[in-house]
């Protein structure tokens, strides 16, 4: 996981802690005098569940992590949960130290199979001694979120693929595809679609002789161009004329330079070669998938700065 993504998740967790931390502390104070009375605990939890923000399930545990209440939600009460041993749950591990509040890592819930998390608040008596815990389960989709969305890092990323493909790499060699035979014409057609017809993202599958494209007017779906369509200039008539996308950061003159580099990587070696390459004009990202099933993601300018020796020797 990238440092930027970790930071965004950290900020989200801090927001959730602020939202729910104080309310759980107040409820824990109400449970302290009645921790040994299941009936009163259930009544208090039932009353509090309606007002506790975002609560999915609510329950109380003794100091050993054994449930001393039913499990309550806004819709039902599970009396059978009384006596359940939660001491080994992941969210309880740090609570046995000095923490008074813990927001667990996210997990997939056992019953509903939903991304969830659990908050645990220590319950203390008048002497300050820990006498139990308040547990609250949350469904991630019901929790408040920050308004920011994660921005992909612009650092070079390399991802290894299928080990079985890498293991048999030197027993294979590139077979010429239909796209290979007419690669220049196909690349010029895709360039025209990107420059003049609103295509802002493309993935060229050299080995299977097709391309997948995304259009600025309908960005939520992709369209597949077969080899026949990639070699037919009439395909441009199927897409409206559009000026070069205003959000594009890739200079128009560099599109064909990128495609030429794709071509060079496709033919650079009979064993190690490019299977597919993608270009996104908006974030300037290049995606490369090679015959060894390794995948690279990098910015277009860094990609153009690398000569063929880098790929052959790297």
JOCOR-V598159 format. One record per helix or strand of 2 or more residues. SS is the DSSP state (H for helix, E for strand). FROM is the first residue (numbers start at 1). LEN is the number of residues. If there is no record, write none. Layout:
# JOCOR-V598159
ss: <SS	SS>
from: <FROM	FROM>
len: <LEN	LEN>
This chain:
# JOCOR-V598159
ss: <H	H	E	E	E	E	H	H	E	E	E	E	H	E	H	H	H	H	E	E	E	H	H	H	E	E	E	H	H>
from: <3	38	57	66	71	77	79	90	101	107	115	130	140	157	163	169	178	183	199	210	218	227	233	252	274	285	295	300	308>
len: <30	12	6	2	2	2	3	7	3	2	10	10	3	3	5	3	4	14	7	6	9	4	6	15	7	6	5	6	6>
